[in-house]
Each structure stands twice: as C-alpha cells, then as structure tokens.
Amino acid sequence: DVANIPKVGMLYNYYTIEDTRGLPIPKGWRIANPIDWKDLLTRSATSIVISNNETTFTFYDAARLKSIGTTEWVSPNTSAENLFYMNIRPNGTRSPNSGNFLQGIGSATNRAQIACSGAAPFLNTEIPNSVAFVRIDYGTNTATLNYFGQLIDPSSFNQFGYAIRLVRDYQPNVIVSNSASQAYEILPPPPPPIPTNF
C-alpha cells in the first residue's frame, strides 16, 4: 500500500541492496549489515539459539525493538517496547512472482523483514547471490537473523522486496533524530554508573 510508505519506507531486493548507486543514501551512512544487526539483537536479547548449520540466529525477547501499540502490529503487541528507539514496524515483503505485498500493515499475520548488506558474520566466505535478513513476527517475543544463499534458493529470496535500515559508525557529540527514513546510529554501550559512596 503506497499509503504505508511514510511509515515503513520502500522495499528493496538483493540486487538493489548490493548495488546502492541508485539509492538516496546520505553521505556517511550505509545499509546495516549482519554484523550490525547481530550486535543490536544481542544487546536486546535475553538468550540466543543458533541453528540450521549456523544460518539462523534466534534472539529471545529481541521483539522489544518493535513499535508500541496495535495500530500497525496485530493485537496483542505486548512484547513491544520500542527499545533503542528502533520503532520497527511490520513492513512485510513483496513477492517477486505476483508482485503482491505480503504480511505488512493491515495483514492478520504481519511481520517485519529487514534485509542486510554483505556476508553474514557466521560464514567464513560469502555465498554469491545470497541475502541475510532480520525477521520479527507478530505475536512473538523473538527476532531471527537468517542467511540464505545459492545452496537454498537464490532465485526466491534474492528477488523478494525487503525493508532496509541505514546506520553510520558512532561519532562523539553528534545527535541523530529518529525519522521516517528509519535511520539510526550505532551507539557504544553506556558507561557504568558512577558510584555515589566512596
């Protein structure tokens, strides 16, 4: 639905994500890669399970990154906390076969699927024509980081439309606001609290 673009942005396939020359990416920013997401989801999770020959990471309680409320997410959305101000919304995907938009805002089974750029951190070498993406479903408290390549079905996963998130490396004394472009800044962990009793 074109009306949802201001909320979830555009959807992009693998070929656009790996060749970003046509994307309006601000200088100094880039599409988040699997290492960025693994770091963020690890900070968000209470536990992690690795499966499928290290191509799937499940982060428990990482669904706290979702936007709060049931205007966009299917009710109940009790696990959502908008943690780190990520405000993740159910962008769904676009089918390469029918062109239909699937599981986005308004769907009874909506989900967020956000594509990553580059190779996954849990593989020694990048598989050509492969894609990694983060998935958060409605009614769940988990987030998964999946990596699919030629050995599975590149013609399917690489042509689907996914959302993206932009990041830039942390810069001291720079304030970045959360906007409809869904850009965020990777921040270092906060310093330990200063003791009050000496």
Summary of the structure (lengths in Angstrom):
residues: 198
radius of gyration: 17.0
end to end distance: 59.1
largest distance: 66.8
contacts: 554
relative contact order: 0.22
helix: 19%
strand: 23%
